[in-house]
Amino acid sequence: MVGVGGRVIAVDLQEGMIRGLKKRAKKTKYCNNLETVVCDEDSLCIKNYHNKIDFILLYAVLHEIKNKKKALSELFDVLKKNGKILFGEPNFVINQKAFDKSIDLAKKVDFCVANDQIKYKGFWKILEKK
């Protein structure tokens, strides 16, 4: 999806997950396109990417974060204008009410929510920075 000239920035709280990702990436032609960030419980630690990111995949993550609004604000900050987040949560982890609450938080941060219907397991929405 990113192509040879693009970059992937992976963020995780667990250093072991980042190490495993780097190990798997070394087996591909895209290993030089990968940047990793070990975040902490209070921040995604991505301030240096302000207005630099086109697309974010946020799957099975937000329900794990204590301060969801702060995390969404940090993601909003790093997206370029018209940047998008494909946001999803598995329906065996959260219910529709919890997902809708996350969408309401995203709107409070200033994300626009696309009306696109995504037919896949779980709950999905596209969030956009206008």
C-alpha contacts under 8 A as a table, 3 or more apart, distances in Angstrom:
res1	aa1	res2	aa2	distance
2	V	5	G	7.43
2	V	6	G	5.05
2	V	7	R	6.50
2	V	8	V	7.14
3	G	6	G	5.45
4	V	29	K	7.91
4	V	30	Y	6.50
4	V	33	N	7.31
5	G	33	N	7.47
6	G	33	N	6.39
7	R	33	N	4.64
7	R	34	L	5.91
7	R	35	E	7.25
8	V	33	N	6.02
8	V	34	L	4.91
8	V	35	E	6.10
9	I	34	L	5.98
9	I	35	E	4.72
9	I	36	T	5.56
9	I	37	V	7.31
10	A	18	I	7.68
10	A	34	L	7.41
10	A	35	E	6.32
10	A	36	T	4.82
10	A	37	V	6.15
11	V	18	I	7.77
11	V	36	T	5.94
11	V	37	V	4.72
11	V	38	V	5.86
11	V	39	C	6.46
11	V	44	L	7.14
12	D	15	E	7.14
12	D	17	M	6.94
12	D	18	I	6.61
12	D	37	V	6.56
12	D	38	V	5.26
12	D	39	C	5.83
13	L	38	V	5.42
13	L	39	C	4.92
13	L	40	D	5.72
13	L	41	E	7.20
14	Q	17	M	5.46
14	Q	18	I	6.77
14	Q	38	V	6.82
15	E	18	I	5.08
15	E	19	R	6.17
15	E	38	V	6.23
16	G	19	R	5.03
16	G	20	G	6.15
17	M	20	G	5.13
17	M	21	L	6.21
18	I	21	L	5.07
18	I	22	K	6.21
18	I	36	T	6.78
18	I	37	V	7.86
18	I	38	V	7.33
19	R	22	K	5.16
19	R	23	K	6.19
20	G	23	K	5.08
20	G	24	R	6.28
21	L	24	R	5.17
21	L	25	A	6.02
22	K	25	A	4.97
22	K	26	K	6.21
22	K	31	C	7.48
22	K	34	L	7.87
23	K	26	K	5.38
23	K	27	K	7.25
24	R	27	K	5.61
24	R	28	T	7.45
25	A	28	T	5.38
25	A	29	K	7.90
25	A	30	Y	6.63
25	A	31	C	4.77
25	A	34	L	7.66
26	K	29	K	7.61
26	K	30	Y	7.72
26	K	31	C	5.03
27	K	31	C	7.38
28	T	31	C	5.89
29	K	32	N	7.60
30	Y	33	N	5.24
30	Y	34	L	7.02
31	C	34	L	5.67
37	V	45	C	7.14
37	V	46	I	7.58
38	V	44	L	7.91
38	V	45	C	7.51
39	C	43	S	6.21
39	C	44	L	4.78
39	C	45	C	5.22
40	D	43	S	5.49
40	D	44	L	6.41
40	D	45	C	7.19
41	E	44	L	7.80
41	E	65	I	7.75
41	E	66	K	7.88
42	D	67	N	7.62
43	S	70	K	7.83
43	S	71	A	6.92
44	L	71	A	6.71
44	L	74	E	7.16
46	I	49	Y	5.72
46	I	50	H	7.71
46	I	74	E	7.32
46	I	78	V	7.36
47	K	50	H	5.74
47	K	74	E	7.37
47	K	77	D	7.79
47	K	78	V	7.07
49	Y	52	K	5.30
49	Y	53	I	6.96
49	Y	78	V	5.25
50	H	53	I	7.77
50	H	77	D	5.63
50	H	78	V	4.09
50	H	79	L	6.97
50	H	80	K	7.97
51	N	77	D	6.24
51	N	78	V	4.53
51	N	79	L	4.89
51	N	80	K	4.35
51	N	81	K	7.39
52	K	78	V	5.84
52	K	79	L	5.99
52	K	80	K	5.58
53	I	56	I	7.50
53	I	78	V	5.80
53	I	79	L	4.62
53	I	80	K	5.55
53	I	83	G	6.94
54	D	79	L	5.89
54	D	80	K	5.73
54	D	82	N	7.72
54	D	83	G	4.62
54	D	84	K	6.48
55	F	79	L	7.23
55	F	83	G	5.70
55	F	84	K	4.98
55	F	85	I	5.73
55	F	86	L	7.75
56	I	84	K	6.38
56	I	85	I	4.59
56	I	86	L	6.30
57	L	85	I	5.78
57	L	86	L	5.03
57	L	87	F	6.37
58	L	61	V	6.24
58	L	62	L	7.37
58	L	85	I	6.69
58	L	86	L	6.04
58	L	87	F	4.83
58	L	88	G	6.34
59	Y	62	L	7.58
59	Y	86	L	7.65
59	Y	87	F	5.77
59	Y	88	G	4.68
59	Y	89	E	5.69
60	A	63	H	6.92
60	A	64	E	7.83
60	A	88	G	6.32
60	A	89	E	4.70
60	A	90	P	6.25
61	V	64	E	5.48
61	V	65	I	7.00
61	V	89	E	7.39
62	L	65	I	5.31
62	L	68	K	6.43
62	L	89	E	7.84
62	L	102	S	7.96
63	H	66	K	7.88
63	H	68	K	7.82
63	H	89	E	7.73
63	H	94	I	7.61
65	I	68	K	5.70
65	I	71	A	7.64
67	N	70	K	5.50
67	N	71	A	6.42
68	K	71	A	5.09
68	K	72	L	6.11
68	K	102	S	7.61
68	K	105	L	7.66
69	K	72	L	5.10
69	K	73	S	6.11
69	K	105	L	5.99
69	K	106	A	7.22
69	K	109	V	7.09
70	K	73	S	4.97
70	K	74	E	6.24
71	A	74	E	5.10
71	A	75	L	6.27
72	L	75	L	5.01
72	L	76	F	6.06
72	L	105	L	7.86
72	L	106	A	6.34
72	L	109	V	6.80
73	S	76	F	4.97
73	S	77	D	6.19
73	S	109	V	5.84
74	E	77	D	5.08
74	E	78	V	6.55
75	L	78	V	5.37
75	L	79	L	6.43
76	F	79	L	5.45
76	F	109	V	7.47
76	F	110	D	7.96
76	F	111	F	7.38
76	F	129	K	6.73
79	L	82	N	7.87
79	L	83	G	5.27
79	L	84	K	7.36
79	L	129	K	6.97
80	K	83	G	5.03
80	K	129	K	7.33
81	K	129	K	5.65
81	K	130	K	5.62
82	N	128	E	6.01
82	N	129	K	5.03
82	N	130	K	5.01
83	G	128	E	5.73
83	G	129	K	5.47
83	G	130	K	7.64
84	K	126	I	6.66
84	K	127	L	5.57
84	K	128	E	4.44
84	K	129	K	6.46
85	I	126	I	5.64
85	I	127	L	4.98
85	I	128	E	6.34
86	L	124	W	7.26
86	L	125	K	6.23
86	L	126	I	4.80
86	L	127	L	6.55
87	F	124	W	5.64
87	F	125	K	5.37
87	F	126	I	6.00
87	F	127	L	7.04
88	G	122	G	6.99
88	G	123	F	5.41
88	G	124	W	4.31
88	G	125	K	6.51
89	E	93	V	7.37
89	E	94	I	7.05
89	E	99	F	7.32
89	E	122	G	5.87
89	E	123	F	5.35
89	E	124	W	6.74
90	P	93	V	5.52
90	P	94	I	6.63
90	P	121	K	6.96
90	P	122	G	4.38
90	P	123	F	6.33
91	N	94	I	5.38
91	N	95	N	5.88
91	N	96	Q	7.67
91	N	121	K	7.22
91	N	122	G	4.34
91	N	123	F	6.32
92	F	95	N	7.51
92	F	122	G	7.59
94	I	98	A	6.15
94	I	99	F	6.92
95	N	98	A	5.46
95	N	99	F	6.38
96	Q	99	F	5.05
96	Q	100	D	6.05
96	Q	123	F	7.33
97	K	100	D	5.13
97	K	101	K	6.24
98	A	101	K	5.05
98	A	102	S	6.48
99	F	102	S	5.13
99	F	103	I	6.39
99	F	123	F	7.04
100	D	103	I	4.94
100	D	104	D	6.20
101	K	104	D	5.04
101	K	105	L	6.35
102	S	105	L	5.04
102	S	106	A	6.26
103	I	106	A	4.96
103	I	107	K	6.33
103	I	113	V	7.83
104	D	107	K	5.13
104	D	108	K	6.39
105	L	108	K	5.01
105	L	109	V	6.40
106	A	109	V	5.11
106	A	110	D	6.52
106	A	111	F	5.46
106	A	112	C	7.91
106	A	127	L	7.72
107	K	110	D	4.95
107	K	111	F	4.88
107	K	112	C	6.28
107	K	113	V	7.37
108	K	111	F	7.30
110	D	129	K	7.31
111	F	127	L	5.82
111	F	128	E	5.47
111	F	129	K	5.33
111	F	130	K	7.37
112	C	127	L	5.64
112	C	128	E	5.09
112	C	129	K	6.38
112	C	130	K	6.99
113	V	125	K	6.94
113	V	126	I	5.95
113	V	127	L	4.76
113	V	128	E	6.35
114	A	125	K	6.90
114	A	126	I	5.42
114	A	127	L	6.28
114	A	128	E	7.28
115	N	125	K	7.92
115	N	126	I	7.94
116	D	125	K	7.42
116	D	126	I	7.29
117	Q	125	K	7.74
118	I	124	W	6.20
118	I	125	K	7.14
120	Y	123	F	7.78
120	Y	124	W	7.77
